[in-house]
Amino acid sequence: MFPFSQLLPLIVTTLASVFFDPLFWVVILLVALQYRRMAVARNEFFGRAAGRFPW
């Protein structure tokens, strides 16, 4: 049988440690900044916010 009782605590502790890693937050910040730049460029190019309906 698969050892879920041994594997589950390792998965939980690994996921918890990811959120306390500064490199994780740096990557999230870079992705957010690039997404914001893309949204501003799209707004300047098309003249309206992306994803909004004209009605």
C-alpha angles and dihedrals in degrees: 000000000000113000100237091156090063098038101046096063090050092052093048094049092047093051091047092051092051091064091055094050112104092210090062091056092046090056092047090050092050092049091049092050092049091048090051092049090050092050092050092048091048090049092051092046099047098027096234139063117278117252096024120123119228094230 
